[in-house]
Structure formats: structure tokens, C-alpha cells
Amino acid sequence: MTKPRIGLALGGGSARGWAHIGVIEALAEAGVQPDIVCGCSIGALVGAAHVANALPALKKFALALNMREISRYIDIRFADGGLMGGREIVKLLRSLDIRGNIEDVGRPFAAVATDLETGREIWLREGPIEDAVRASISIPGVLAPVHSGGRWLVDGGVVNPVPVSLCRALGADIVIAVNLNADLVGRATERREATKASATTPELLARLVDRTPAPLRKTAESILPSLISTKPASPGYFNVLLTSINIMQEYIANSRLAGEPPHVTLAPRLRDIGFLEFHRAPEAIEEGRASVAHALPHLKRLIERG
């Protein structure tokens, strides 16, 4: 009996995506190594780190994050179709050794993006892996879209938030899907999430203004306070935009997963982690591990049956 090829479909979900690190680690400890890795948005980032053998470096980076560190990677532009340019993120990926061509990583990998003009789902399966990740994480209205192959590409979550279909297309016999937003839709949003999901501190706001190019600094000083709300009853621009996008993506994911169900769905309990709370990696990673523990008996039976 031939060993089944295992595909891992890592979904989008902003800061909740650190849970993917826990998922991959727990699977490895159980002797389950995915043969195929596909990712959308933050899932593309963590998946790329895994296939590039840079997951330990990414984990170390995530665990050390705080508000001051987060502000270093926010390059305000107010142009190019997004509030942020994304150049600092590409530099970060390369500094973590998430670089090189996808064809050379040693196992099939692909990231999902969306063609902004046609709305088509784009599978990024070759070329620089850091460029594929940058395209897949281009949240509309936040990160500037990426121009590649004559197309403008944005976040893959617009069309395929949990890329099970892509895993199957690359030859997976058993697909493990990780849905980061499974507990989002249909539940009341807690009042405290409206404040914390905006990642608000006076220090962060001041640093964002300082990092804004000089010609735009006055504009930033007047706009940024409204983008990052400090009022408990009033969610800021980022919170409204990201929460709306994630709700939309969850409905899309539910529809697509119903039509193309994975063999195993992992759903870390992440509703208490705001979409911009990248500094809460320890909790997210633990939730990722816990989701694997619940599903492991079923997964092992599937693998044994081949």
C-alpha cells in the first residue's frame, strides 16, 4: 500500500495565523509531515516559512513581537491602492530566510491570490516565494496590491480563504484544512474586542506618525487617530475593515468547504484574539496545538487506511 500524500491547507485570518505554527509543530510531533502545503494570506506566510525551513526563525520572531516591534513593519504610504506599501514586510521575510524560488523548496507549495481586475483565483506556484506571500497577504485597503505577470493581485482570501481545492489540485490524497475564523460568524462580538483588535496605544500611534514620510506627516497626524480608535465604543478603521473582511471570508470558506470538504478540519479557538494582535503569538500557537490534539485520532485512522 502506497503512503497517502498529505496536503495542508492553511487559511487566512490576520494575527490569528500564528496558530498555524502550533498546528505544524503538533503534527510533526505526531509524525505527520505534510507532503503538500498551500496557504492563503497569513497561511501563505507560515506555510512558506515551513517549506523554506524557516519556521523556527518565524516562531522566534512572533514570540518576541510587541507594539513597538509591530510598528517597525508598518510603512504608511496613503497611495498605491493601500495605506501601507508592504516593503518592510518583504524585507522581514528575507531576513527570516523566507526567500528563494518556490520550485526549489523541496516540496509542492502554492499561495492563493486574487486578480483584482477579473476576480479570478490565482495560484502562485513558481517564482520568488517571498513575492508570492506578499501578494497573498495584500488585504484590500490596507496593503497595496502587487503587480505581477501583468495583473494586480490582492489577498487570496477574497476568493479562497482555506485553499483545500489547491491542495487537491497539487495531488493531495488527504487534506487537512485549518480554518482560523470558524468561531467568528454567528456569535456576538465581545465589547472588549472592539478596543483591542485595533491595537491601540499612544506609543504605537506616535510611532506610526514618526514612520510616515515627511511630506505626508501632517496628513498622517490628522488621519491616523481615526484609523486606530482609542474609544471603547468606537472601533477604528482597521478593526471595521479587517473584521468585515474576515466575516466575508468565513462565509466564502463555509461555502467552498461544503462543496470541497477536507478530510480533517482544524478549527483553533481564536475568537478572543483580535485581527491586529500579532503580539499574542503564544496564545495563538497553543490554540493551534490544541486543535491538532482533538483531531489526531481521526487523522491517524485516515492515514493508516491510506
Backbone torsions as a table, in degrees:
resi	resn	phi	psi	omega
1	MET	NA	129.1	179.5
2	THR	-78.8	146.2	179.3
3	LYS	-70.1	129.7	179.4
4	PRO	-66.5	144.3	176.8
5	ARG	-83.1	126.3	-175.6
6	ILE	-99.5	127.8	176.9
7	GLY	-109.1	140.0	179.1
8	LEU	-117.9	115.5	-179.4
9	ALA	-103.8	108.2	-175.4
10	LEU	-98.2	117.6	-174.2
11	GLY	-83.9	169.9	178.9
12	GLY	-85.6	163.1	179.9
13	GLY	164.5	24.4	176.2
14	SER	54.5	-132.6	-173.5
15	ALA	-61.4	-20.8	178.3
16	ARG	-66.0	-15.4	-176.8
17	GLY	-64.5	-16.6	175.8
18	TRP	-61.2	-19.4	176.9
19	ALA	-60.2	-27.9	178.6
20	HIS	-59.5	-33.0	179.0
21	ILE	-61.8	-46.2	178.2
22	GLY	-62.9	-38.6	178.4
23	VAL	-60.7	-50.8	-176.8
24	ILE	-63.7	-41.9	179.3
25	GLU	-63.9	-44.6	-178.6
26	ALA	-66.1	-38.7	176.8
27	LEU	-62.8	-44.2	-179.7
28	ALA	-62.1	-41.4	179.3
29	GLU	-64.8	-26.0	177.9
30	ALA	-89.6	2.9	178.6
31	GLY	84.1	15.8	-179.4
32	VAL	-105.8	110.5	179.0
33	GLN	-113.6	116.8	179.5
34	PRO	-65.3	136.9	176.5
35	ASP	-84.8	-24.3	-177.1
36	ILE	-133.5	133.3	179.9
37	VAL	-126.7	126.2	176.9
38	CYS	-128.9	145.0	-177.3
39	GLY	-144.9	155.1	176.0
40	CYS	-125.2	129.3	175.9
41	SER	57.7	-123.4	179.7
42	ILE	-60.7	-27.6	175.7
43	GLY	-66.0	-34.0	176.2
44	ALA	-67.6	-38.1	-179.6
45	LEU	-65.0	-50.2	-178.7
46	VAL	-68.1	-39.0	178.0
47	GLY	-62.6	-40.8	178.2
48	ALA	-63.8	-41.0	177.5
49	ALA	-61.2	-39.5	-178.8
50	HIS	-64.6	-51.1	-176.8
51	VAL	-71.4	-21.8	178.4
52	ALA	-90.7	8.0	-179.7
53	ASN	59.8	32.5	-179.2
54	ALA	-115.4	13.8	-177.3
55	LEU	-64.1	-40.7	177.0
56	PRO	-59.1	-38.9	179.1
57	ALA	-67.0	-40.4	178.8
58	LEU	-65.8	-40.8	179.2
59	LYS	-62.8	-45.1	178.8
60	LYS	-59.1	-42.1	177.8
61	PHE	-62.8	-46.8	-176.9
62	ALA	-63.1	-41.1	-177.7
63	LEU	-69.0	-23.2	-178.7
64	ALA	-92.5	-3.2	-175.4
65	LEU	-67.4	139.9	169.8
66	ASN	-142.0	-179.2	-176.6
67	MET	-59.1	-39.2	-179.1
68	ARG	-63.6	-43.9	-179.9
69	GLU	-66.1	-41.0	-179.3
70	ILE	-57.7	-41.1	-176.7
71	SER	-63.9	-23.2	-179.2
72	ARG	-65.1	-26.5	-174.2
73	TYR	-102.1	9.6	178.4
74	ILE	-104.1	104.0	-179.9
75	ASP	-104.6	96.7	-177.1
76	ILE	-66.0	131.2	-179.4
77	ARG	-127.4	-32.7	-175.6
78	PHE	53.4	32.9	-178.7
79	ALA	-157.4	-178.4	176.0
80	ASP	60.5	26.0	176.1
81	GLY	80.8	12.8	179.2
82	GLY	-161.9	161.6	178.1
83	LEU	-72.9	-26.9	-177.8
84	MET	-122.5	146.0	-178.2
85	GLY	-79.8	-33.8	178.8
86	GLY	88.4	1.9	-178.5
87	ARG	-66.6	-37.7	-179.2
88	GLU	-65.8	-32.1	179.1
89	ILE	-67.5	-41.6	177.6
90	VAL	-62.4	-41.6	176.8
91	LYS	-60.5	-40.7	179.4
92	LEU	-62.0	-46.8	-179.7
93	LEU	-56.8	-45.3	-178.8
94	ARG	-67.6	-35.7	179.4
95	SER	-67.0	-26.3	178.1
96	LEU	-88.5	4.2	-179.2
97	ASP	71.9	23.7	171.8
98	ILE	-91.4	84.4	-174.9
99	ARG	-159.8	174.2	-175.6
100	GLY	99.2	171.7	-178.0
101	ASN	-80.3	142.0	178.7
102	ILE	-57.6	-35.1	-178.1
103	GLU	-63.6	-18.3	-173.7
104	ASP	-104.2	5.2	-173.4
105	VAL	-80.4	-11.6	173.9
106	GLY	100.1	-14.1	175.2
107	ARG	-150.6	154.7	-178.3
108	PRO	-59.2	130.4	177.0
109	PHE	-140.7	144.9	175.6
110	ALA	-152.6	147.8	175.6
111	ALA	-116.9	149.0	-179.7
112	VAL	-100.9	134.8	172.4
113	ALA	-134.3	174.7	-179.2
114	THR	-125.2	131.1	175.7
115	ASP	-73.7	116.1	-173.9
116	LEU	-65.0	-29.4	-177.3
117	GLU	-82.1	-44.4	-174.2
118	THR	-98.5	-18.3	-175.3
119	GLY	78.8	6.9	-178.2
120	ARG	-76.0	149.5	174.0
121	GLU	-78.2	128.4	-178.4
122	ILE	-113.5	127.6	177.8
123	TRP	-99.5	116.7	-178.7
124	LEU	-95.7	104.9	-171.3
125	ARG	-120.5	1.0	179.5
126	GLU	-151.8	166.9	-177.7
127	GLY	90.7	-176.3	-177.6
128	PRO	-58.3	128.1	-176.0
129	ILE	-68.1	-32.5	179.3
130	GLU	-67.6	-31.7	177.3
131	ASP	-71.0	-37.2	177.9
132	ALA	-64.3	-42.2	178.3
133	VAL	-64.0	-44.7	-178.9
134	ARG	-59.0	-39.4	178.0
135	ALA	-68.3	-42.1	-175.3
136	SER	-68.4	-25.8	-177.9
137	ILE	-96.1	9.8	-174.8
138	SER	-76.1	78.4	-178.6
139	ILE	-61.6	123.3	-177.6
140	PRO	-55.5	130.1	178.7
141	GLY	86.6	-13.8	-179.5
142	VAL	-110.5	-61.1	178.2
143	LEU	-100.9	135.6	179.9
144	ALA	-59.8	140.8	176.8
145	PRO	-63.8	162.1	-178.6
146	VAL	-107.3	133.4	176.9
147	HIS	-93.5	117.1	-176.6
148	SER	-147.8	129.7	178.1
149	GLY	59.9	32.0	-179.7
150	GLY	78.9	9.4	-178.5
151	ARG	-124.8	151.8	171.4
152	TRP	-97.1	120.6	-173.8
153	LEU	-110.3	138.7	175.4
154	VAL	-126.6	-178.7	-176.4
155	ASP	-44.9	130.1	179.0
156	GLY	-66.6	-18.3	-180.0
157	GLY	-65.7	-13.9	177.4
158	VAL	-64.1	-29.4	-176.7
159	VAL	-122.1	-30.6	-175.4
160	ASN	-148.3	80.0	-173.1
161	PRO	-65.9	-29.0	178.9
162	VAL	-129.0	96.7	-165.0
163	PRO	-77.4	63.4	176.3
164	VAL	-63.9	-43.2	-178.5
165	SER	-59.8	-36.3	179.8
166	LEU	-67.8	-41.0	175.9
167	CYS	-58.1	-45.0	-179.8
168	ARG	-64.7	-40.9	-179.3
169	ALA	-63.0	-29.1	179.3
170	LEU	-86.4	0.7	171.9
171	GLY	107.5	16.1	-179.7
172	ALA	-73.3	135.4	175.1
173	ASP	-90.2	-35.6	176.8
174	ILE	-124.2	126.7	-177.7
175	VAL	-112.9	124.7	172.9
176	ILE	-102.6	119.7	-179.5
177	ALA	-107.0	138.4	176.9
178	VAL	-115.2	110.6	-178.5
179	ASN	-104.5	108.6	-174.3
180	LEU	-78.5	-18.0	-173.4
181	ASN	-113.5	21.0	-174.0
182	ALA	-62.7	-25.7	-178.2
183	ASP	-101.5	18.5	-175.7
184	LEU	-90.5	-50.8	-174.0
185	VAL	-77.7	137.7	175.5
186	GLY	89.6	2.2	177.6
187	ARG	-122.4	145.7	-180.0
188	ALA	-66.3	138.1	176.9
189	THR	-75.7	129.2	-179.9
190	GLU	-68.5	144.0	-177.6
191	ARG	-59.0	-37.2	-175.8
192	ARG	-71.0	-22.3	179.2
193	GLU	-68.3	-30.3	179.4
194	ALA	-60.9	-28.6	178.3
195	THR	-86.5	-49.6	-170.5
196	LYS	-76.5	-27.3	-179.7
197	ALA	-65.8	-17.0	178.9
198	SER	-83.3	-3.4	179.5
199	ALA	50.8	57.1	-171.7
200	THR	-99.5	123.8	165.9
201	THR	-150.1	147.3	176.4
202	PRO	-57.0	-34.5	-178.9
203	GLU	-64.5	-44.5	-180.0
204	LEU	-63.3	-44.3	-179.9
205	LEU	-60.0	-44.4	179.5
206	ALA	-62.8	-39.7	-178.9
207	ARG	-68.3	-36.9	177.9
208	LEU	-63.0	-41.7	177.6
209	VAL	-63.4	-43.5	-179.3
210	ASP	-61.8	-33.0	-176.6
211	ARG	-87.0	-2.1	177.6
212	THR	-77.3	136.0	177.9
213	PRO	-52.4	142.1	-174.0
214	ALA	-49.7	-45.4	-178.8
215	PRO	-62.3	-21.3	-176.8
216	LEU	-105.1	2.3	-170.6
217	ARG	-64.9	-41.0	179.3
218	LYS	-63.9	-40.5	177.0
219	THR	-62.6	-42.5	-179.6
220	ALA	-62.3	-41.0	-179.2
221	GLU	-60.7	-31.5	-178.9
222	SER	-87.6	-27.4	-174.1
223	ILE	-94.2	-41.6	-171.8
224	LEU	-56.5	-39.7	178.7
225	PRO	-57.2	-31.9	179.0
226	SER	-80.2	-24.4	178.7
227	LEU	-76.0	-34.0	-178.3
228	ILE	-119.3	89.3	-173.2
229	SER	-68.5	144.9	173.7
230	THR	-112.4	7.8	-178.7
231	LYS	-98.0	125.5	-177.5
232	PRO	-54.9	-35.4	-175.1
233	ALA	-90.8	-0.7	-174.6
234	SER	-129.2	101.6	178.9
235	PRO	-66.7	143.1	179.5
236	GLY	-78.6	175.1	-178.7
237	TYR	-54.7	-49.1	-176.5
238	PHE	-62.1	-41.3	-179.3
239	ASN	-64.8	-44.7	179.3
240	VAL	-61.7	-47.6	-177.0
241	LEU	-65.0	-50.7	-176.1
242	LEU	-68.2	-39.1	177.5
243	THR	-63.8	-42.8	179.3
244	SER	-62.8	-43.9	179.8
245	ILE	-63.7	-42.3	-179.0
246	ASN	-67.8	-35.8	174.7
247	ILE	-64.0	-44.7	177.8
248	MET	-59.4	-44.6	-178.5
249	GLN	-65.0	-34.8	-179.6
250	GLU	-67.5	-38.8	175.8
251	TYR	-64.7	-40.8	177.2
252	ILE	-63.8	-44.7	-179.8
253	ALA	-60.5	-44.2	179.7
254	ASN	-60.0	-41.0	179.8
255	SER	-65.6	-46.2	-177.7
256	ARG	-70.6	-37.8	179.4
257	LEU	-69.1	-29.2	176.2
258	ALA	-68.2	-36.8	179.6
259	GLY	-80.4	-29.2	-179.9
260	GLU	-133.7	71.9	-173.6
261	PRO	-68.5	138.1	173.7
262	PRO	-75.3	169.3	176.7
263	HIS	-76.7	-34.1	179.1
264	VAL	-137.1	131.0	175.2
265	THR	-113.6	123.5	175.6
266	LEU	-101.3	129.2	-177.1
267	ALA	-130.0	81.1	178.2
268	PRO	-56.5	145.0	-178.8
269	ARG	-86.1	97.8	-169.2
270	LEU	-124.7	12.4	-172.9
271	ARG	-62.8	-22.5	-179.2
272	ASP	-84.4	-6.0	-179.7
273	ILE	-99.1	116.7	-179.2
274	GLY	-67.0	157.5	-173.1
275	PHE	-67.9	-19.2	179.5
276	LEU	-108.7	8.8	-176.6
277	GLU	-87.9	63.7	-178.2
278	PHE	-67.3	-15.1	-179.8
279	HIS	-81.8	0.4	-179.4
280	ARG	-102.8	35.6	-179.3
281	ALA	-57.1	-42.2	-178.2
282	PRO	-55.4	-43.4	-179.4
283	GLU	-68.0	-43.4	-178.7
284	ALA	-63.5	-42.9	-179.9
285	ILE	-61.8	-42.1	179.1
286	GLU	-63.4	-39.9	178.6
287	GLU	-65.2	-36.3	175.5
288	GLY	-61.3	-43.6	178.0
289	ARG	-62.1	-43.8	-178.3
290	ALA	-62.7	-36.9	-179.7
291	SER	-64.8	-33.8	177.4
292	VAL	-69.4	-42.2	-179.2
293	ALA	-56.8	-39.5	-179.5
294	HIS	-66.9	-36.6	-172.5
295	ALA	-96.1	-8.1	-171.0
296	LEU	-60.0	-44.2	179.6
297	PRO	-57.3	-44.8	179.0
298	HIS	-64.4	-42.3	-179.4
299	LEU	-62.8	-43.2	-179.9
300	LYS	-64.7	-36.8	176.3
301	ARG	-62.7	-41.6	178.5
302	LEU	-61.6	-44.2	-178.0
303	ILE	-66.4	-41.0	179.6
304	GLU	-64.0	-35.5	178.5
305	ARG	-75.3	-20.5	178.6
306	GLY	72.3	NA	NA
